[in-house]
């Protein structure tokens, strides 16, 4: 998973906004204004694959 990836958490769409080395990340609901949740990566499912163009 990478910053900007779309994921599913508790049945709703979120976007990863920050990743931490300890296996957690900050996610933000797609339709939310600024509300951020701190969750474990293991709790997330990938919704859309993010493609990096290098």
HUJO-V436440 format. One record per residue. SS is DSSP state (@ for helix, = for strand, . for the rest). NEAR is the number of other ideal C-beta (glycine too) atoms within 12 Angstrom. D_FIRST is the distance of its C-alpha to the first C-alpha in Angstrom with 1 decimal. Layout:
BEGIN
[[SS & NEAR & D_FIRST] [SS & NEAR & D_FIRST]]
END
This chain:
BEGIN
[[. & 31 & 0.0] [. & 19 & 3.8] [. & 18 & 7.1] [. & 21 & 8.7] [. & 28 & 6.5] [= & 25 & 9.1] [= & 36 & 9.0] [= & 22 & 12.2] [= & 31 & 13.7] [. & 14 & 17.3] [. & 12 & 17.9] [= & 21 & 17.0] [= & 22 & 14.6] [= & 33 & 12.7] [= & 30 & 10.6] [= & 33 & 8.4] [= & 26 & 11.0] [= & 21 & 10.5] [= & 22 & 8.8] [. & 17 & 11.6] [. & 8 & 12.5] [. & 10 & 14.0] [. & 14 & 11.0] [= & 20 & 11.3] [= & 30 & 10.0] [= & 24 & 12.2] [= & 36 & 11.9] [= & 27 & 14.7] [= & 24 & 16.4] [. & 19 & 16.8] [. & 11 & 20.6] [. & 16 & 20.9] [. & 8 & 22.6] [. & 10 & 21.1] [. & 15 & 20.5] [= & 19 & 17.4] [= & 24 & 16.4] [= & 22 & 15.1] [= & 28 & 13.3] [= & 18 & 11.9] [@ & 24 & 8.4] [@ & 13 & 10.7] [@ & 19 & 12.3] [. & 29 & 9.6] [= & 21 & 9.6] [= & 18 & 7.7] [= & 21 & 10.6] [= & 18 & 10.3] [. & 13 & 8.6] [. & 16 & 8.2] [. & 9 & 10.7] [. & 9 & 11.5] [. & 4 & 15.3] [. & 3 & 16.6]]
END
